[in-house]
């Protein structure tokens, strides 16, 4: 019955949350907040961004993070993919202005390249592909933690003069809206950590609902400022093509680069999925702080890339899951017929 009601193949997922985000963009296009309502929406968005980063800080287990440091080469490789290789490709894409990308879309693409990696989807795809799941958990967590500091700093260095709305003023807002709530969450973890763990599912809805509010506020500002007149369907198609090339390059670089560095199959899978993806959940609230009224165009490349990476990585993960099992060592082979017959079903 479930197969009949499935509209799309299992290898081609459409994230329901992305559909919710697109619906929020549509709502902002039809009914944008303006006047007093815009001020209320902006204030609420500011408050929920602080709440999000407080929750991020309160959920991060310092003990687990320290234990993960033992696999430092893998984490350093993922961080290099996320905060070195990606930004370099984003800077290279500036050469596509103005023939392929507009300056605003180019800035949004570069911001996409500065965002930390995902956690949930990296873990899920690593698990499907039979990779190193604990390493994916730690790598995603380290990337998210590093992104709290590195993404704003890189944005200040690389986007400061791009006309994307980023200014020195944003440094204070970054500290007050991102770093202070995050630090407060870490300090309060001994008291609120248990409560957050028991209500993880409900708080997940809080996270996603908060981000929807941030998106509505940003796109409402974009609508009232007439920012969408700068984007044409042809430009969007070209942006998708550029992002497809970007994803393909990073998937290849993370996979074959990890092989050259001597990592085994399971570690390479974790590096590929954690090192080639970008976090929509982390990027959206950061864009709201960094870009203000220009956040609508700034997050558009990230929203498109997010769905693209889910679809492509789902296909890759399922193909990797069909890889043959590694041959057992000679001293572990057991010739008994019962053991051999039980193996295929395991």
Secondary structure as the mmCIF struct_conf table of DSSP 4:
data_model
#
loop_
_struct_conf.conf_type_id
_struct_conf.id
_struct_conf.beg_label_comp_id
_struct_conf.beg_label_asym_id
_struct_conf.beg_label_seq_id
_struct_conf.end_label_comp_id
_struct_conf.end_label_asym_id
_struct_conf.end_label_seq_id
HELX_RH_AL_P HELX_RH_AL_P1 UNK A 2 UNK A 5
BEND BEND1 UNK A 8 UNK A 8
TURN_TY1_P TURN_TY1_P1 UNK A 10 UNK A 11
BEND BEND2 UNK A 12 UNK A 12
HELX_RH_AL_P HELX_RH_AL_P2 UNK A 16 UNK A 30
BEND BEND3 UNK A 31 UNK A 31
TURN_TY1_P TURN_TY1_P2 UNK A 35 UNK A 35
HELX_RH_AL_P HELX_RH_AL_P3 UNK A 36 UNK A 59
HELX_RH_AL_P HELX_RH_AL_P4 UNK A 62 UNK A 68
HELX_RH_3T_P HELX_RH_3T_P1 UNK A 69 UNK A 71
HELX_RH_AL_P HELX_RH_AL_P5 UNK A 72 UNK A 80
HELX_RH_PI_P HELX_RH_PI_P1 UNK A 81 UNK A 85
HELX_RH_AL_P HELX_RH_AL_P6 UNK A 86 UNK A 92
HELX_RH_3T_P HELX_RH_3T_P2 UNK A 93 UNK A 96
STRN STRN1 UNK A 97 UNK A 97
TURN_TY1_P TURN_TY1_P3 UNK A 98 UNK A 100
STRN STRN2 UNK A 101 UNK A 101
HELX_RH_AL_P HELX_RH_AL_P7 UNK A 103 UNK A 114
BEND BEND4 UNK A 115 UNK A 115
HELX_LH_PP_P HELX_LH_PP_P1 UNK A 116 UNK A 118
BEND BEND5 UNK A 119 UNK A 119
HELX_RH_AL_P HELX_RH_AL_P8 UNK A 120 UNK A 128
TURN_TY1_P TURN_TY1_P4 UNK A 129 UNK A 130
HELX_RH_AL_P HELX_RH_AL_P9 UNK A 133 UNK A 159
TURN_TY1_P TURN_TY1_P5 UNK A 160 UNK A 163
BEND BEND6 UNK A 164 UNK A 165
TURN_TY1_P TURN_TY1_P6 UNK A 168 UNK A 168
HELX_RH_AL_P HELX_RH_AL_P10 UNK A 169 UNK A 174
HELX_RH_PI_P HELX_RH_PI_P2 UNK A 175 UNK A 179
HELX_RH_AL_P HELX_RH_AL_P11 UNK A 180 UNK A 198
TURN_TY1_P TURN_TY1_P7 UNK A 199 UNK A 199
HELX_RH_AL_P HELX_RH_AL_P12 UNK A 200 UNK A 224
TURN_TY1_P TURN_TY1_P8 UNK A 225 UNK A 226
HELX_RH_3T_P HELX_RH_3T_P3 UNK A 227 UNK A 230
HELX_RH_AL_P HELX_RH_AL_P13 UNK A 233 UNK A 260
TURN_TY1_P TURN_TY1_P9 UNK A 261 UNK A 262
HELX_RH_AL_P HELX_RH_AL_P14 UNK A 265 UNK A 275
BEND BEND7 UNK A 276 UNK A 276
HELX_RH_AL_P HELX_RH_AL_P15 UNK A 280 UNK A 291
HELX_RH_3T_P HELX_RH_3T_P4 UNK A 292 UNK A 294
HELX_RH_AL_P HELX_RH_AL_P16 UNK A 295 UNK A 321
TURN_TY1_P TURN_TY1_P10 UNK A 322 UNK A 322
BEND BEND8 UNK A 323 UNK A 323
HELX_LH_PP_P HELX_LH_PP_P2 UNK A 324 UNK A 329
HELX_RH_3T_P HELX_RH_3T_P5 UNK A 330 UNK A 332
HELX_RH_AL_P HELX_RH_AL_P17 UNK A 337 UNK A 343
TURN_TY1_P TURN_TY1_P11 UNK A 344 UNK A 345
#
